[in-house]
């Protein structure tokens, strides 16, 4: 484990915040990256299942995301090939109504630029609104995903693969028929290419 990974794993910046949530849980950063990874999956934040497992996307969202990418579990969890860096490393908790709380901004403000300076992926998947807004700006999710050709093949903005977004997928059939074939082809080409990773701005934003 690198020094940066160790520091993130030991982070307790949000301990009081999490203790005040409906779940009253302790921080458990889920750190899953290595500098040589060719693909960066920029996610949102771990859910409760990931909080318990300590492994990112060990839920139905992960199953759908792997289907979108066209990769199996072994490939997805190979940190030398795919880095998974969410906007917050810890499960944010639930509110009083049982809804997911958003990723605390302090996590990305503290760690993200340092990670992006270390990683040099050849492809970046922006999964969900929080990652899209951080890396691409303030556009809404549908508009950003619909404009995916402006950023492909280096960057693919994606909706969150949560099963709650099944309605969105039905309303936007072009996502499955047009975007996903290009995404899968790009993922396969990047993973098959043995050249060194390069090309993503170290400052973290992708213009």
N, C-alpha and C positions, 0 to 999 in steps of 0.2 A: 504494500500500500504506500502510495506517495505521501509526502507531507501534506499536500493539499487535501487528499482524500481523508487522511487521518484527522485533520482539523475540522473538516465538515462532519465527519462521523461523531466527533466529540462536541459538536455545536449544541448549545442549550439556550440560545438567544430567546426562544419562544416558550420556555418552560412555564412562565406565569400565564401567558396567553392560552396555552393548551389546558392548563389546570382549570381555567375559568370556563371552558367549553362544556357542553352537555356530556361529553365523553370523559372529561377530566383525566386525560391521558398524559403521559410523559413523552418528550421528544424521542424519536427514533429515526434519525436520518437514514434514508435508503440511498446509498452511493453506488453508482454502477457505471463507471467509465474508466477508460485507459487512453493515454495520449495517441496511440496509433490507430484508433478506431476509424473506419472509413465512412460510417454513417452515424449521424447524431439524431437521435429521437428526442426532440425538445417537448416534453410533456407538461402536465399541469401540476399535480401533486399526488402523492400516494393516497389510495383509499384505505379503508379500515383493513381489508384483507391483506394488502401489501404491508401495512403497518405491522401486522402479525407475522407475515412470512419473511419480511426483510428482503424481498425480491420484487422488482418493479413489474407491473402489469400481470400479476398472478391472479387474474380475474377475467370476467367475460369481455371486458374492454380489451384486454391483452389478446384474447383469442381473435377478436375482430381485427385488431390492428395487425396482427401477424398475417391474417388472411389478406388484408389490404396490401401488405408488403410482398406477399408471396414467399414467406420464409417459414421454416419450421422452428420449433422451440430451441433446438440446439444452436442454430445460427443466431436467433434473436438474442440469446443470452450469452453469446460469445463476446466478451468485452473487448477482445482484440479486434473485433469487426464492427460491433455496434455499441455506441455509447448511449446511455439513457439518462438524460439530465433534465429533470422537471424544473418548473419555475419555483417550486419549494420542495425540499427534500423530505419533509416530515408530513404525516397525515395531519391536516389542519383541524380535524374534528367536525362535529355536527353542531348545528344551532339547536335552540329549544324545540324546534319543529321537526328535527331529524334530518334537515337538509345539509348537504356538504357546505362547509365554509370555504371561502376562496383561499388560494395560496397567500400567506402573509408576504407582502411586498418586501419586507426586510430581508428575506432569504435571498431573493434574486439580487437585491441591492448589495448584499454582503459578498455573495459568492460568484455570481454569474460571469462577470467580466474576467475574473481570475481563471475560471474554467475555460471560457472561450479563448483566452490567450494561450492556454495549454493545448487545447484540441485543434486539430486541423482537418476536419472531416471533408470529404468530397461531396457529400450530400447531407442536407438537413431537412428533417421532417418536422414541421411545426404543428403539433397536435393540440388543437383547441384554441379558444380565444385568448387565453392569457399568454401563451407562447407566441401566437400570431401578433398580438399587440406589442409585445416586447421587441420582437425581432423585425417586424415590418412596419409598425406604426398603428395608428388608431382606427383603422378600418374595421368594419364588422366582419364576423366570421364568414357569412355567406358571400359577401362581396370579395373578400380576400381569397376564398377557395375558388370562386368562379374565375378569378384572374390568375389562376395558377400558371398559365402558360407564360406570364410575364417573368416568372422566376425559375421555372423548370429549365433544364433538368437538375440544377444545383439545389434548388429549394422547392419543397412542396408544402404549401399550407393545407392543412386537413382539419375537418371537424373532429371533435372528440369522438372516439369510437364507442362511447357509452351506449348501451342499449336504449337509453332514454332518447337518443338522437335517431332512432329508427324512422320516426315520422319525417325528420329532415331529409333523410336519405330517399324516402319515397317521393318527396316533393321535388327532389333534385336528381332525377335519374341520370343526368349527364355525369355525375360523380362516378358512378359505377361503370358506365359505358365508355367514357372518354378519359377521365383522369386516371382511374385505377390501372388500366392497361399500360399507360406511360409510366406510372409510378413503379409497377412491378418490373417493367423492362429496365428502368433506371437502377433500381435496387439490384437486380441480377447482374447488370453490367459493372456496377461499382464493386460488388462483392467478388466478382470474378476477376477483376483487374488487379494485378499484383503491384501496380505502381504505387509510389508513396502518396499519401493523402496531401491535399493542398487546396487552397482557394477560398476558405471562409474567413471573413474579416475577423481579426483577433479582438476587435472592440466589442463584439457580441451582437450588434445590430447588423441586419442584412438589408442593404438598400437596393 
